Amino acid sequence: MSSYLRSIKEAVSGDPNSVFVFLCNFEVERRWAENYTGLPGPQLSGSDETVQRMEQLGALLGAECDFLLLQEPLDPSFHSYAAELGVTLPTELVPENRPEGAGTAAAVLSSPKLLAHLRELGDAGAYLMPMGTSAEEQKIAEVTGLRLATAGVDIAEKVNSKIYSRRVTEELGLRSIAGRCCENVGELAEALRWGLADSPAVIVKEAYGVSGRGLIVIDSPKKADRLLRMARRRAEQSGSDRIDVVVERLLSKKADLNYQFVIGCDGTVRFDFVKEALTQNGVHKGHLMPAGLTPQQLAEVRHAAEVIGARLFDDGFFGVVGVDAILGADDLVYPVLEINARLNMSSYQGRAIELLSPPGSSVLAKHFPFHLDRTLTFAEIRAALGSYDGIDDSGTGLVINCFGTVNAQAQGSPAGFDGRLYALLFAPDRERLLQLDTAVTERLACLNTEKGAHR
């Protein structure tokens, strides 16, 4: 077992050898958002198949003694691939029932045979480690006796709000991006006037928006008026002027950052890492390591982790925490863009990087997009990668960490479908890492259909 995973287990359970049952519920932010009012306009619901298949990222996080709840089994080729890498995967647990449109947690709760197995694991002292706790994951813990390896739903929902993030940042005296919290339409109107009075643009973010969803940039009074008209119309129709958003002035930046720490069940805070986060229009694209911070900048990040961790523990939270931050164009660290008191994309990379990364390597975690008119096999992707498949003697190459998202949208898509391949790229330095990324991108692009080749 990797020291990364052992240290997480020790922090949240007191035992580095405890058994975890992972449930990688990437849709959890949508569950938390159900009790809050976001931006006016069409609201997305449910969870598409690509997001659902992202739960397979947990395969390289869990150890041999652990278990991974999945709606669909891993591709058999991925098992062989992991064995080639010298990585032992956790045991897969697949619900025997899957109601139409249900996520994995709901499928588990609808599967008596699986629940009976989970009760046996609970009786043996195992822990349930969800990506984040919603009512469904808490229900699984309650009916099986699995102990939660993080906080329950009420606390998890509270501390994952972007409004909570802003208020805690200000309370702790950490450097913050100029902004306002809004919980009704009047506060939104005032925040937009304030923001645009001294800034060319503001960003409005839903309290539980994620990866570019529930986010809008307002760069003119005209756009602000349009948003307010929609919000007021909805308030008139619903009888409530509630809206749960944050308004922030746009900040010139050099880089986005993501750092992780773990709050132990005894309140101790252990810093894990900081990475450069790659984003486009607010959408997560990957991580680059190392982040390239100066010692002073790194010290500020570590200090923020300590005080935020202590504050979260005071509010009843323990477990894994990821924080998005910004390195400004002024070289100052703005240590809290938002607090994600749950597992993050970067959390799933830790064990694989520790086990596979040559000493001193630069690492890029990202996904490669596809547009396809047929399903791709694991073997076809490896063949396209050629010499970049795996890590060579120079410490250069690529490791696939999620294949299930490639063909997730294939069913019922006669006109073609989009897919993603998640991977970790390794090279001795950043320059060669970016060269590798370019080369791999070109090779994988050959697998696209002609229509999607330039997407």
C-alpha positions in Angstrom: 0.0 0.0 0.0 1.3 3.5 -0.8 2.3 5.8 2.0 -0.1 8.4 0.5 -3.1 6.1 1.0 -1.9 4.8 4.3 -1.6 8.3 5.7 -5.1 9.2 4.6 -6.4 6.0 6.3 -4.5 6.7 9.5 -5.8 10.3 9.7 -9.5 9.5 9.3 -9.6 6.1 11.0 -6.6 5.9 13.3 -5.4 2.8 11.5 -3.2 3.0 8.3 -4.2 -0.6 7.5 -8.0 -0.1 7.6 -10.2 -1.3 4.8 -11.9 1.3 2.7 -15.0 0.8 0.4 -14.6 3.6 -2.2 -17.7 5.2 -3.8 -16.5 7.9 -6.2 -19.8 9.9 -6.5 -18.7 12.7 -8.8 -22.2 14.0 -9.0 -22.3 14.9 -5.2 -22.2 18.6 -5.8 -25.5 18.3 -7.6 -27.0 16.5 -4.6 -25.9 19.3 -2.2 -27.3 21.9 -4.6 -30.8 20.6 -4.3 -31.6 22.7 -1.3 -30.3 26.0 -2.7 -31.3 28.4 -5.5 -28.8 28.9 -8.3 -28.7 31.1 -11.3 -31.9 31.6 -13.3 -32.2 29.7 -16.5 -32.3 26.0 -17.5 -30.9 23.7 -14.8 -29.0 20.5 -15.5 -30.2 17.5 -13.7 -29.1 13.9 -13.3 -25.7 12.6 -14.2 -24.5 11.8 -17.7 -22.7 8.6 -18.4 -19.3 10.2 -18.8 -19.5 11.7 -15.3 -20.8 8.3 -14.0 -17.8 6.4 -15.5 -15.4 8.8 -13.9 -15.9 6.7 -10.8 -13.4 4.3 -12.3 -10.7 6.8 -11.4 -10.9 5.2 -8.0 -9.3 2.0 -9.3 -5.8 3.4 -9.0 -6.5 4.9 -5.6 -7.7 1.9 -3.6 -5.3 -0.7 -2.5 -5.5 -4.5 -2.8 -7.3 -4.8 0.6 -9.9 -2.2 -0.4 -13.2 -2.3 -2.4 -14.5 -0.1 -5.2 -18.2 0.3 -5.9 -18.9 0.6 -9.6 -22.0 0.6 -11.8 -20.1 -1.2 -14.5 -17.1 -3.5 -14.1 -13.7 -2.3 -15.2 -12.6 -3.4 -18.7 -10.7 -6.7 -18.4 -7.8 -5.2 -20.4 -7.4 -2.5 -17.7 -6.8 -5.3 -15.1 -4.1 -6.7 -17.2 -2.6 -3.3 -17.8 -2.5 -2.5 -14.1 -0.7 -5.8 -13.5 1.9 -4.8 -16.1 2.4 -1.6 -14.2 2.8 -3.5 -10.9 -0.3 -2.0 -9.4 -2.8 -4.2 -7.6 -6.4 -3.0 -7.9 -9.1 -3.0 -5.2 -11.9 -5.6 -5.4 -14.8 -4.4 -7.6 -18.3 -4.5 -6.2 -21.1 -4.1 -8.8 -24.8 -3.6 -7.8 -27.0 -6.4 -9.1 -29.8 -3.9 -9.8 -29.6 -0.5 -11.6 -32.8 1.5 -11.7 -33.1 3.6 -14.8 -31.1 6.8 -14.4 -29.9 5.9 -10.9 -26.4 6.8 -9.7 -24.2 4.2 -8.1 -25.3 5.0 -4.5 -29.0 4.6 -5.5 -28.1 1.3 -7.3 -26.3 0.0 -4.2 -29.4 0.8 -2.1 -31.5 -1.1 -4.6 -29.3 -4.2 -4.5 -30.0 -6.6 -1.5 -27.2 -9.0 -2.3 -24.6 -6.2 -2.4 -26.0 -4.6 0.8 -25.6 -8.0 2.5 -21.9 -8.2 1.4 -21.4 -4.6 2.6 -22.9 -5.5 6.0 -20.3 -8.2 6.3 -17.6 -5.7 5.6 -19.1 -3.3 8.1 -19.2 -6.0 10.7 -15.4 -6.5 10.0 -14.7 -2.8 10.7 -14.5 -1.5 7.1 -15.1 2.2 6.3 -17.1 3.8 3.5 -15.1 6.5 1.7 -17.3 8.5 -0.7 -16.0 11.3 -2.8 -18.4 13.4 -0.7 -21.3 12.6 1.6 -24.8 13.2 0.4 -28.0 11.6 1.9 -27.6 8.5 -0.3 -24.0 7.7 0.9 -25.0 8.3 4.5 -27.9 5.9 4.0 -25.6 3.2 2.8 -23.4 3.7 5.9 -26.5 3.5 8.1 -28.0 0.3 6.6 -24.7 -1.6 6.3 -22.8 -0.6 9.4 -19.9 0.8 7.4 -18.3 3.7 9.2 -18.0 6.9 7.2 -14.4 8.0 6.6 -15.5 11.6 6.5 -18.2 13.9 7.8 -21.9 13.2 7.4 -24.2 14.9 4.9 -25.3 17.9 7.0 -21.7 19.0 7.7 -20.4 18.1 4.3 -23.2 20.2 2.6 -22.5 23.2 4.8 -18.8 23.4 4.3 -18.8 22.8 0.6 -20.8 26.0 -0.2 -18.8 28.7 -2.0 -20.5 31.2 0.4 -19.0 29.3 3.3 -15.6 29.4 1.6 -15.7 33.2 1.2 -16.9 33.8 4.8 -14.3 31.5 6.3 -11.5 33.1 4.2 -12.4 36.6 5.4 -12.9 35.4 9.0 -9.4 33.8 9.0 -7.8 37.0 7.6 -6.5 35.2 4.5 -5.8 37.2 1.4 -9.0 37.1 -0.6 -10.3 38.0 -4.0 -12.7 41.0 -3.8 -16.2 39.7 -3.7 -19.6 39.5 -2.1 -21.9 36.7 -0.8 -25.5 36.9 -2.0 -28.5 35.1 -0.6 -31.3 37.2 -2.2 -31.9 39.1 -5.4 -31.4 42.5 -3.7 -27.9 41.5 -2.5 -27.1 40.3 -6.0 -28.2 43.6 -7.5 -26.0 45.5 -5.0 -23.0 43.2 -5.6 -23.2 43.6 -9.4 -23.3 47.4 -9.0 -20.3 47.3 -6.6 -18.3 44.9 -8.8 -18.7 46.6 -12.1 -18.1 50.1 -10.6 -14.4 49.3 -10.2 -13.8 46.3 -12.5 -14.2 45.5 -16.2 -16.0 42.2 -15.3 -17.2 40.1 -12.4 -17.9 36.4 -12.2 -21.1 35.1 -10.6 -20.9 31.6 -9.2 -23.5 29.3 -7.8 -22.8 28.1 -4.2 -22.6 24.5 -5.5 -21.6 25.0 -9.1 -18.8 22.7 -10.3 -16.4 22.5 -13.3 -17.8 25.5 -15.2 -21.4 24.7 -14.5 -23.3 27.4 -12.5 -20.9 30.1 -13.5 -21.3 33.3 -15.6 -19.1 36.2 -16.4 -20.7 39.6 -16.4 -18.7 42.2 -18.3 -21.2 45.0 -18.9 -24.2 46.7 -17.2 -26.4 45.4 -20.0 -25.5 41.8 -19.1 -26.0 42.5 -15.4 -29.5 44.0 -16.1 -30.4 40.9 -18.1 -29.4 38.6 -15.3 -31.3 40.6 -12.7 -34.5 40.7 -14.9 -34.4 36.9 -15.1 -33.8 36.6 -11.3 -36.6 39.0 -10.5 -39.0 37.3 -12.9 -38.3 33.9 -11.2 -38.8 35.5 -7.8 -42.2 36.8 -8.8 -43.2 33.4 -10.2 -41.9 31.4 -7.2 -42.7 33.8 -4.4 -39.1 33.7 -3.1 -36.3 36.1 -4.0 -33.7 33.6 -2.7 -30.5 33.1 -4.7 -27.3 31.5 -3.4 -24.3 32.9 -5.3 -21.0 34.6 -4.9 -19.9 37.6 -7.0 -16.2 38.2 -7.4 -14.1 40.7 -9.4 -12.0 39.0 -12.0 -8.4 38.8 -11.0 -5.4 38.8 -13.3 -3.5 35.6 -12.6 -0.4 33.7 -13.5 -1.8 30.3 -12.6 -4.6 28.4 -10.9 -3.5 26.2 -8.0 -5.0 23.2 -6.2 -3.7 21.9 -2.9 -4.8 19.1 -0.7 -4.7 18.4 3.0 -6.3 15.8 5.3 -8.1 16.7 8.6 -7.7 13.8 11.0 -10.5 12.6 13.3 -8.4 14.1 16.1 -8.2 17.5 14.4 -4.6 17.2 13.1 -4.0 18.7 9.7 -1.6 17.0 7.3 -0.6 18.8 4.1 -0.3 16.5 1.0 0.6 18.6 -2.1 0.0 21.7 -4.2 -0.3 21.4 -8.0 -0.9 23.9 -10.8 -4.5 23.4 -11.9 -5.2 23.7 -15.7 -8.6 25.2 -16.4 -10.4 26.7 -19.4 -13.5 28.9 -18.9 -13.8 27.6 -15.4 -13.7 23.9 -16.5 -11.1 21.6 -15.0 -8.6 20.3 -17.6 -5.9 18.7 -15.5 -3.0 19.2 -13.1 0.7 20.0 -13.5 3.3 19.0 -11.0 5.4 20.5 -9.4 3.6 23.8 -9.2 6.7 25.9 -9.4 6.1 28.1 -6.4 8.7 30.0 -4.5 9.5 28.9 -0.9 7.5 32.0 0.3 4.5 31.2 -1.8 4.6 27.5 -0.7 4.7 28.6 2.9 1.6 30.7 2.4 -0.2 27.8 1.0 0.8 25.5 3.9 -0.3 28.2 6.4 -3.7 28.5 4.7 -4.1 24.7 4.9 -3.4 24.7 8.6 -5.8 27.5 9.5 -8.6 26.3 7.1 -8.2 22.8 8.4 -8.6 23.9 12.0 -11.6 26.0 11.1 -13.3 23.1 9.3 -12.6 20.8 12.2 -14.3 23.3 14.6 -17.4 23.0 12.3 -17.3 19.2 12.6 -15.6 18.2 9.4 -12.8 15.6 9.1 -11.5 14.0 5.9 -9.8 15.0 2.7 -10.0 18.6 1.6 -9.0 20.2 -1.7 -8.7 24.0 -2.1 -8.6 25.9 -5.4 -6.4 29.0 -5.2 -4.8 31.5 -7.5 -1.3 32.8 -8.1 -2.0 36.4 -9.1 -0.2 38.4 -11.8 1.3 40.3 -8.9 3.0 37.0 -7.7 0.8 37.0 -4.6 -1.0 33.8 -3.5 -4.7 34.1 -3.1 -5.1 30.9 -1.1 -8.9 30.3 -1.3 -10.9 30.5 -4.5 -13.1 27.7 -3.1 -12.9 25.0 -0.5 -13.9 21.5 -1.7 -14.2 19.5 1.5 -14.3 16.2 -0.3 -12.0 14.1 -2.6 -11.0 16.1 -5.7 -9.7 15.1 -9.1 -6.2 15.4 -7.8 -6.9 13.1 -4.9 -7.3 10.2 -7.3 -3.8 10.7 -8.8 -1.9 10.4 -5.5 -1.3 6.7 -5.2 -0.4 6.2 -8.9 2.0 9.1 -9.0 3.7 7.8 -5.8 4.0 4.2 -7.1 5.0 5.1 -10.8 6.7 8.4 -10.9 10.5 8.4 -11.2 12.2 10.6 -8.6 12.2 14.2 -9.6 9.8 13.8 -12.5 7.4 16.4 -13.8 3.8 15.0 -14.1 0.8 16.1 -16.1 -2.6 14.7 -15.3 -5.2 15.5 -18.0 -7.9 14.0 -20.2 -7.8 13.7 -24.0 -11.1 14.3 -25.8 -12.4 12.1 -28.6 -15.3 12.3 -31.1 -16.1 8.8 -32.3 -18.5 6.9 -34.5 -17.7 3.5 -32.9 -16.4 2.2 -29.6 -12.7 2.0 -29.1 -10.9 -0.9 -27.5 -8.2 -0.5 -24.9 -5.8 -2.3 -27.2 -6.5 0.3 -30.0 -5.6 3.1 -27.7 -2.4 1.4 -26.6 -1.4 0.8 -30.2 -2.0 4.4 -31.0 0.3 5.5 -28.1 3.1 3.3 -29.4 6.4 4.0 -27.7 4.6 6.4 -25.3 2.6 3.6 -23.7 4.1 3.1 -20.2 7.2 4.8 -18.7 10.5 4.2 -20.5 14.0 4.0 -19.0 14.4 7.8 -19.2 11.3 8.3 -17.0 9.1 9.4 -20.0 5.7 8.1 -21.0 2.0 7.8 -20.3 -0.1 5.8 -17.9 -3.9 5.5 -18.4 -5.9 6.0 -15.2 -9.4 5.9 -16.5 -10.6 4.1 -19.7 -14.3 3.8 -19.0 -15.1 7.4 -20.0 -13.9 6.8 -23.6 -17.1 4.9 -24.7 -19.5 6.0 -22.0 -21.7 7.9 -24.4 -21.7 5.2 -27.2 -25.1 3.6 -26.6 -27.9 5.2 -28.6 -25.6 7.7 -30.4 -25.8 6.8 -34.1 -24.5 10.3 -35.1 -21.4 9.9 -33.1 -20.4 10.6 -29.5 -17.8 12.3 -27.4 -15.5 10.5 -25.0 -12.5 11.2 -22.7 -9.3 9.3 -21.9 -7.8 10.2 -18.5 -4.1 9.8 -18.2 -0.9 10.7 -16.3 2.1 11.9 -18.3 5.7 11.6 -16.9 8.9 13.3 -18.0 12.2 14.4 -16.4 11.3 18.1 -16.7 8.5 20.4 -17.7 9.9 21.1 -21.2 10.0 17.5 -22.1 6.6 16.9 -20.5 5.0 19.4 -22.7 6.7 17.9 -25.7 5.3 14.5 -24.7 1.8 16.0 -24.3 2.0 17.4 -27.9 3.2 14.1 -29.3 0.5 12.0 -27.5 -2.2 14.5 -28.5 -1.3 14.0 -32.2 -1.3 10.2 -31.9 -4.6 10.0 -30.1 -6.2 12.5 -32.5 -5.8 9.8 -35.3 -8.5 7.8 -33.5 -11.1 10.5 -33.9 -13.7 10.3 -36.7 -13.2 12.7 -39.5 -16.0 14.9 -38.2 -14.5 15.2 -34.8 -10.8 15.4 -35.8 -10.7 19.2 -35.2 -12.9 19.4 -32.2 
